[in-house]
Amino acid sequence: MSPFDSLSDPRKKMKEYLENGMKLGWLINRKDRQVEIYRAGKEVEILDSPEVLSGEDVLPGFVLDMTRIW
C-alpha cells in the first residue's frame, strides 16, 4: 500500500485475490503500523505493530522482519 492510497481500494483487491485463489495475503499499512492478514476461508485478522510476519503453511519457514519496515 502506498502512502497515498486509501484502505478501501487495497482491501477490495485483497478480497478479489482471495476469490481468485490466494491463500495468504498481507496488507501492510505503514501509516497506522497495522497489518491485515487475509487467509482463504477465514476472517481478516488485524495486527498492531507486529515485529514479524510468518509465511505460515503457505510459505513454510518464511519470516518477514517488520522492524525493518516500521
C-alpha positions as CSV (number, residue, x, y, z in Angstrom):
1,M,0.0,0.0,0.0
2,S,1.4,3.4,-1.0
3,P,1.3,6.3,1.5
4,F,-1.3,8.0,-0.7
5,D,-3.8,5.0,-1.0
6,S,-7.0,4.8,0.9
7,L,-7.6,1.5,2.5
8,S,-10.8,0.8,0.5
9,D,-9.1,0.0,-2.8
10,P,-6.4,-2.3,-1.4
11,R,-9.0,-4.1,0.6
12,K,-11.1,-4.7,-2.5
13,K,-8.1,-6.0,-4.3
14,M,-7.2,-8.4,-1.4
15,K,-10.8,-9.8,-1.5
16,E,-10.5,-10.2,-5.2
17,Y,-7.2,-12.0,-4.9
18,L,-8.9,-14.4,-2.3
19,E,-11.7,-15.1,-4.7
20,N,-9.1,-16.0,-7.4
21,G,-7.3,-18.5,-5.2
22,M,-4.9,-16.5,-3.0
23,K,-4.2,-18.5,0.2
24,L,-2.4,-15.8,2.3
25,G,-2.0,-12.1,1.8
26,W,-0.7,-9.2,3.9
27,L,-2.0,-5.7,3.6
28,I,0.7,-3.5,5.3
29,N,-0.4,-0.1,6.5
30,R,2.8,1.7,7.4
31,K,1.0,4.9,8.4
32,D,-1.0,3.2,11.2
33,R,1.6,0.4,11.8
34,Q,-1.0,-2.3,11.1
35,V,-1.1,-5.4,9.1
36,E,-4.3,-7.0,7.8
37,I,-3.8,-10.7,7.2
38,Y,-6.1,-12.3,4.6
39,R,-6.4,-16.1,4.6
40,A,-8.6,-18.3,2.4
41,G,-11.9,-19.2,4.2
42,K,-11.2,-17.1,7.3
43,E,-12.0,-13.6,8.7
44,V,-9.4,-10.9,8.2
45,E,-7.0,-10.6,11.2
46,I,-5.6,-7.2,12.1
47,L,-2.3,-6.9,13.9
48,D,-1.0,-3.7,15.5
49,S,2.8,-3.2,15.1
50,P,3.8,-6.8,14.7
51,E,7.5,-7.5,14.9
52,V,7.4,-10.4,12.4
53,L,5.0,-12.0,9.9
54,S,5.0,-15.7,9.2
55,G,4.5,-17.4,5.9
56,E,2.5,-20.0,7.9
57,D,1.8,-23.2,6.0
58,V,1.7,-21.3,2.6
59,L,5.4,-20.4,2.8
60,P,6.9,-22.6,5.5
61,G,10.0,-21.1,7.1
62,F,9.4,-17.6,5.6
63,V,9.5,-14.8,8.2
64,L,9.3,-11.1,7.3
65,D,11.1,-8.8,9.8
66,M,8.6,-6.0,10.2
67,T,11.0,-3.9,12.4
68,R,12.8,-3.0,9.1
69,I,9.6,-1.7,7.7
70,W,8.4,0.3,10.6
